[in-house]
């Protein structure tokens, strides 16, 4: 997979005596980024399967052990933009190495934690390391591959992310059954050491540029953004699906925090996020589309298990097998999607990916449960392939022409928009599914009610993707118009 990406770089330096010598280091540099992305996504999914075992091991309630997952998710969501900006200031290689080291050490602490609350604290530290790894892997792409091959590299990272997400539940189940729950965290130790070694040896050394944009790290903006995102994430996740007074208070605090953050950034000498960036319609559109698409993808994880078990009557093993088809399709699509984006243009492939997701969602909203497993898998493959193509093309379109001193924060914003979409989808799409199923407890709902809820949920999902598609069309037309007007302006 890496050879095709490296080929573009070799061509760019054809005739140079050092081109052959660069190939191997660049290949290994991409390998270090790929492994970093794999580890951070694996950490997101591998702990979920162990929650029942952890509840027994620590004699804790399900609500308590949920914080093992929530602490990791909150750390990533609240800090991913800040660490991206910090990488722009102090050096991305230096910070990525620190992130890999923190992730590896925290994984070890998770594996030996004697109490639940120490495990949760270690998971939060692991999440901070993962936030650094997620934010900076995409930012590094422009430094180690030529512009013409950016899509291929982004596709490789998307593939590793999908593999990590798909591998987590199955690998976690095997490790727990064969060893113990501690193994699901300790498995990161050798992988983390390998990623650190590769990154240390092969990533380009940070170059010290002029300090005009490094006046200081925006501590006030960082704190406000972290508190705002934490309030929103908690509002969307606590309460076991119900939206009570505490959720409303947290959501209100999040909206208030947004206002304070905007005010602080407008006055900061060296802001965490330059508000002027959002005047770029292409960037704002990409972030909005990413959030909408991720909201819909979470619906597949929320609705899928209940539909397969309650409506189709599958046992747990078959449910897991069917659910793995989607991430597998995304993993197989990532690298080819990057090559297609490089060849035909990222914005065009963004449109194609969204169209695929709309088609798949509409099919799921209309298919009866009598079609069984094939009736679920076929449109789900269409959705996930479309998702893989969209995410690769969208990330490529955003990151290709980003200024070097802004790559970290822009990469962080892309990851943040995805995470916010996932968090929102878990709450909102879950609520839509429960409401459409017309039942107080979805675990005891009749098969017909669950099937009806699934169809209505994906009808809503299709509408959200149509909104994203409309944004993409407007952005594409604006780009074409600017290309036409540019030569005229020169004349």
C-alpha positions in Angstrom: 0.0 0.0 0.0 2.8 2.4 0.8 4.8 1.8 -2.4 2.3 3.5 -4.6 2.4 6.6 -2.4 6.2 6.6 -2.4 6.3 6.3 -6.1 4.9 9.8 -6.5 7.7 11.2 -4.3 10.3 9.3 -6.3 9.0 10.8 -9.5 9.1 14.3 -8.1 12.8 14.0 -7.3 13.7 12.0 -10.5 17.2 12.7 -11.6 18.4 13.5 -8.1 21.1 11.3 -6.7 19.4 11.0 -3.3 16.0 9.9 -4.5 16.6 6.2 -4.0 17.9 6.8 -0.5 14.8 8.8 0.5 12.3 6.1 -0.5 12.9 3.8 2.5 12.8 6.6 5.2 9.6 8.0 3.8 8.0 4.5 3.7 8.9 4.0 7.3 7.7 7.5 8.3 4.3 6.6 6.8 4.4 3.3 8.7 4.9 5.2 12.0 1.9 7.5 11.2 -0.3 4.5 10.2 0.6 2.7 13.4 -0.2 5.8 15.4 -3.6 6.1 13.8 -4.3 2.3 14.3 -3.5 2.5 18.0 -5.6 5.6 18.7 -8.6 4.1 16.9 -8.1 0.7 18.5 -8.1 2.4 21.9 -11.6 3.8 21.1 -13.2 0.4 20.4 -11.3 -2.3 22.3 -12.5 -1.3 25.8 -16.2 -1.5 25.0 -16.3 -5.3 24.7 -14.7 -5.6 28.1 -17.3 -3.5 30.1 -19.3 -6.5 31.4 -16.1 -8.2 32.5 -14.8 -5.0 34.1 -18.1 -4.5 36.0 -17.6 -7.9 37.5 -13.9 -7.5 38.2 -14.4 -4.2 40.1 -17.9 -5.0 41.5 -19.1 -1.8 39.8 -22.3 -0.8 38.1 -22.7 -0.4 34.4 -22.9 3.4 34.8 -19.6 3.4 36.6 -17.7 1.3 34.1 -19.1 3.4 31.3 -16.6 6.1 32.4 -13.8 3.8 31.1 -15.0 4.6 27.6 -16.2 8.1 28.4 -13.0 9.3 29.9 -11.1 8.3 26.8 -13.6 10.0 24.5 -13.8 13.2 26.5 -10.0 13.6 26.6 -9.8 13.3 22.8 -12.8 15.5 22.1 -11.8 18.3 24.5 -8.1 18.5 23.7 -7.6 17.5 20.1 -7.7 21.0 18.7 -5.4 22.4 21.4 -2.7 19.7 20.9 -2.9 20.3 17.2 -2.1 24.0 17.7 0.6 23.2 20.3 2.2 21.0 17.7 2.3 23.9 15.2 4.1 26.0 17.9 6.6 23.7 19.5 7.1 21.2 16.7 4.9 18.3 15.5 7.6 15.6 15.7 8.5 16.4 19.3 4.8 16.5 20.4 3.9 13.3 18.5 6.7 11.4 20.1 5.5 12.7 23.5 1.9 11.6 22.6 3.0 8.1 21.6 5.0 7.8 24.8 2.1 9.0 26.9 -0.3 6.6 25.2 2.0 3.7 25.7 2.7 4.4 29.4 -1.0 5.1 30.1 -1.9 1.8 28.4 0.5 0.0 30.8 -1.0 1.8 33.8 -4.5 0.8 32.6 -3.3 -2.8 32.5 -2.1 -2.9 36.1 -4.7 -0.5 37.6 -5.8 -1.9 41.0 -9.0 0.1 41.3 -11.7 1.3 38.9 -11.0 5.0 39.4 -7.3 4.6 38.8 -8.2 2.8 35.6 -10.5 5.6 34.5 -7.7 8.2 35.3 -5.2 6.2 33.2 -7.8 6.0 30.4 -8.1 9.8 30.4 -4.3 10.0 30.1 -4.4 7.5 27.3 -7.0 9.6 25.6 -4.7 12.7 25.8 -2.0 10.6 24.0 -4.5 9.5 21.4 -5.7 13.1 20.8 -2.1 14.0 20.0 -1.7 11.1 17.7 -5.0 11.7 15.9 -4.3 15.4 15.5 -0.8 15.2 14.2 -0.8 12.2 11.9 -2.8 14.0 9.2 -0.7 17.1 9.7 2.5 15.2 8.9 1.3 14.0 5.6 2.0 17.2 3.7 5.6 17.1 5.0 6.5 13.6 3.8 4.6 13.0 0.5 4.1 15.3 -2.5 0.9 17.2 -3.0 -0.2 14.9 -5.9 -0.1 11.9 -3.6 -1.8 13.5 -0.6 -5.1 11.6 -1.2 -3.3 8.2 -1.3 -1.6 8.9 2.1 -4.9 10.1 3.6 -6.6 7.0 2.3 -3.9 4.9 4.0 -4.6 6.6 7.3 -8.3 6.2 6.9 -7.8 2.5 6.3 -5.7 2.1 9.5 -8.4 4.0 11.4 -11.1 1.7 10.0 -9.0 -1.4 10.8 -8.5 -0.3 14.4 -12.2 0.3 14.9 -13.1 -3.0 13.3 -10.4 -5.0 15.1 -11.1 -3.6 18.6 -14.2 -5.7 19.5 -12.9 -9.0 18.1 -9.4 -8.6 19.4 -10.6 -7.5 22.8 -12.9 -10.5 23.0 -10.1 -12.9 22.2 -7.7 -11.3 24.7 -10.3 -11.3 27.5 -11.2 -15.0 26.8 -7.6 -16.2 26.5 -5.9 -14.0 29.1 -7.7 -11.4 31.1 -9.2 -7.9 30.7 -5.8 -6.4 31.5 -4.5 -7.8 28.2 -6.7 -5.4 26.2 -4.6 -2.5 27.5 -1.2 -4.2 27.7 -1.4 -5.2 24.0 -0.6 -1.6 23.2 2.8 -1.7 24.9 4.8 -3.5 22.2 2.8 -1.7 19.4 3.4 1.7 21.1 7.1 1.0 21.5 7.3 0.1 17.8 5.5 3.3 16.8 7.7 5.4 18.9 10.9 3.8 17.5 9.7 4.3 13.9 8.6 7.9 14.5 11.9 8.8 16.3 14.0 7.4 13.5 12.1 8.4 10.4 9.9 11.4 10.9 11.4 14.7 9.7 13.1 16.8 12.4 11.2 19.9 13.4 12.4 23.0 11.7 12.6 26.2 13.6 10.9 29.0 11.6 10.4 32.6 12.4 8.7 33.2 15.8 6.1 35.6 14.5 3.2 33.2 15.1 4.6 31.6 18.2 4.1 34.5 20.7 2.6 32.1 23.1 0.2 29.3 23.6 -3.4 30.5 24.1 -4.1 29.2 27.6 -7.4 31.0 28.1 -8.7 29.9 24.7 -7.5 26.3 25.4 -9.3 26.2 28.8 -12.5 27.7 27.5 -12.6 25.4 24.5 -11.9 22.3 26.7 -14.6 23.2 29.2 -17.1 24.0 26.4 -16.5 20.7 24.6 -16.5 18.7 27.8 -19.9 20.3 28.7 -21.3 19.4 25.3 -19.9 15.9 25.3 -21.3 15.2 28.8 -24.7 16.7 27.8 -24.9 14.3 24.9 -23.7 11.1 26.7 -24.8 11.0 30.3 -28.3 10.0 31.4 -28.5 6.7 29.6 -30.4 8.2 26.7 -32.7 10.5 28.7 -32.4 14.2 28.5 -33.0 15.7 31.9 -32.3 18.9 33.8 -28.5 18.1 34.1 -28.2 17.5 30.4 -30.0 20.8 29.6 -27.8 22.7 32.1 -24.6 21.3 30.5 -25.9 22.1 27.0 -26.6 25.6 28.1 -23.1 25.9 29.5 -21.7 24.7 26.2 -23.5 27.4 24.3 -22.4 30.0 26.8 -18.9 28.7 26.5 -18.9 29.1 22.7 -19.7 32.8 23.1 -16.9 33.3 25.7 -14.5 31.4 23.5 -15.2 33.5 20.4 -14.8 36.7 22.5 -11.5 35.4 23.9 -10.1 34.4 20.5 -11.0 37.8 19.0 -8.8 39.5 21.6 -6.0 37.0 21.9 -2.5 38.0 20.5 -1.8 34.4 19.5 -5.3 32.7 19.3 -5.8 29.0 19.5 -8.1 29.1 16.5 -7.9 32.1 14.2 -11.6 33.0 13.7 -10.7 34.3 10.2 -10.2 30.7 9.1 -14.0 30.2 9.2 -14.4 32.9 6.6 -13.0 30.4 4.2 -16.3 28.8 2.9 -14.5 25.6 1.8 -13.1 24.9 5.3 -16.4 25.7 7.1 -18.3 23.5 4.6 -15.8 20.6 5.1 -16.2 20.7 8.9 -20.0 20.9 8.7 -20.1 17.9 6.2 -17.8 15.9 8.4 -20.0 16.4 11.5 -23.2 15.5 9.6 -21.7 12.4 8.0 -20.2 11.2 11.3 -23.6 11.7 13.0 -25.1 9.4 10.5 -22.3 6.8 10.8 -23.0 6.6 14.5 -26.5 5.6 13.7 -25.2 2.4 12.1 -23.5 1.5 15.5 -26.5 2.5 17.6 -29.3 1.0 15.5 -27.5 -2.0 13.9 -27.1 -4.2 17.0 -30.7 -3.9 18.1 -32.0 -4.4 14.6 -29.9 -7.5 14.0 -30.7 -9.1 17.4 -34.3 -8.0 17.9 -35.7 -7.8 14.4 -33.7 -10.5 12.7 -33.2 -12.7 15.7 -29.4 -13.2 15.4 -27.3 -14.3 18.3 -24.4 -12.2 19.7 -21.7 -13.9 17.5 -23.6 -13.4 14.3 -24.4 -9.8 15.3 -20.7 -9.1 15.7 -19.9 -10.8 12.4 -22.4 -8.8 10.5 -21.4 -5.5 12.1 -17.8 -6.1 11.1 -18.7 -6.0 7.4 -19.1 -2.2 7.5 -15.6 -1.4 9.0 -14.1 -4.1 6.7 -15.6 -2.4 3.6 -14.2 0.9 4.8 -10.8 -0.5 5.4 -10.6 -2.1 1.9 -11.8 1.2 0.3 -9.5 3.6 2.1 -6.3 3.4 -0.1 -8.2 3.0 -3.5 -10.3 6.0 -2.4 -7.2 8.1 -1.9 -5.8 7.2 -5.3 -9.2 8.0 -6.9 -9.2 11.4 -5.1 -5.7 12.1 -6.4 -6.7 11.3 -10.0 -10.2 12.8 -10.3 -10.1 15.6 -7.7 -11.0 15.6 -4.0 -14.1 17.7 -4.4 -15.6 15.5 -7.1 -15.0 12.4 -5.0 -16.6 14.1 -2.0 -19.8 14.4 -4.0 -19.6 10.8 -5.1 -19.1 9.5 -1.6 -22.1 11.5 -0.3 -24.3 10.3 -3.1 -23.4 6.7 -2.2 -24.3 7.4 1.5 -27.7 8.9 0.4 -28.5 5.9 -1.7 -27.5 3.4 1.0 -29.5 5.3 3.7 -32.6 5.5 1.5 -32.4 1.8 0.7 -32.2 0.9 4.4 -35.2 3.2 5.1 -37.4 1.3 2.6 -36.2 -2.3 2.9 -38.5 -4.7 4.9 -37.0 -7.0 7.6 -38.2 -10.0 5.5 -35.1 -9.5 3.3 -33.0 -10.6 6.3 -29.2 -10.3 6.5 -28.5 -9.6 2.8 -31.1 -6.8 2.9 -29.1 -5.2 5.7 -25.5 -5.9 4.6 -25.9 -4.7 0.9 -27.0 -1.1 1.7 -24.6 -0.9 4.7 -21.7 -1.7 2.4 -22.8 1.1 0.1 -23.0 3.5 3.1 -19.6 2.6 4.5 -17.8 2.6 1.1 -19.4 6.1 0.5 -18.2 7.1 3.9 -14.6 6.0 3.3 -14.5 7.8 0.0 -16.0 11.0 1.5 -13.7 11.1 4.5 -10.6 10.5 2.4 -11.5 13.1 -0.2 -12.8 15.6 2.3 -9.6 15.4 4.4 -7.5 15.6 1.3 -9.3 18.7 0.0 -8.8 20.5 3.4 -5.2 19.5 4.1 -3.6 19.8 0.7 -3.1 23.5 0.6 -2.9 24.3 4.3 -0.1 26.6 5.5 2.6 24.7 7.3 2.1 26.7 10.6 -1.6 25.8 10.6 -1.6 22.1 9.7 -1.8 20.9 13.3 -4.8 23.0 14.3 -6.7 22.3 11.0 -6.1 18.6 11.4 -7.4 18.9 14.9 -10.5 20.7 13.7 -11.2 17.9 11.2 -10.9 15.3 13.9 -13.0 17.4 16.3 -15.8 17.7 13.8 -15.8 13.9 13.4 -15.8 13.3 17.1 -18.6 15.8 17.7 -20.6 14.1 15.0 -20.1 10.7 16.7 -21.1 12.1 20.1 -24.2 13.8 18.7 -25.2 10.8 16.7 -25.0 8.5 19.7 -27.5 10.8 21.5 -29.7 12.2 18.8 -29.9 9.2 16.4 -30.4 6.9 19.4 -33.3 9.1 20.6 -34.8 9.1 17.0 -34.5 5.3 17.0 -36.2 4.9 20.4 -39.0 7.4 19.5 -39.6 5.8 16.1 -39.8 2.3 17.8 -42.6 3.6 20.1 -41.2 1.8 23.2 -39.9 2.8 26.5 -37.3 0.0 26.6 -35.7 -0.9 23.2 -34.2 -4.1 24.6 -37.7 -5.6 25.0 -39.4 -4.0 21.9 -41.2 -6.2 19.4 -39.3 -7.1 16.2 -41.8 -5.1 14.1 -41.3 -2.0 16.3 -37.5 -2.3 16.0 -37.7 -2.7 12.2 -40.0 0.3 11.9 -37.6 2.3 14.1 -34.7 1.4 11.9 -36.4 2.5 8.7 -37.4 5.8 10.2 -34.0 6.4 11.7 -32.3 5.9 8.3 -34.8 8.1 6.6 -33.7 10.9 9.0 -30.1 9.9 8.2 -30.7 10.2 4.5 -32.0 13.7 5.0 -28.9 14.7 6.9 -26.7 13.4 4.1 -28.8 15.3 1.6 -28.0 18.5 3.6 -24.3 17.6 3.5 -24.6 16.9 -0.3 -26.2 20.3 -0.8 -23.3 21.9 1.0 -20.8 20.0 -1.1 -22.6 21.0 -4.4 -22.6 24.7 -3.4 -18.9 24.5 -2.5 -18.0 22.7 -5.7 -19.8 25.3 -7.8 -18.1 28.1 -6.0 -14.7 26.5 -6.6 -15.5 26.1 -10.4 -16.7 29.7 -10.6 -13.5 31.0 -8.9 -11.4 29.0 -11.3 -13.2 30.6 -14.3 -13.0 34.1 -12.8 -9.3 33.8 -11.9 -7.9 34.0 -15.5 -10.3 36.8 -16.3 -9.0 38.8 -13.3 -5.4 38.3 -14.5 -6.4 39.7 -17.9 
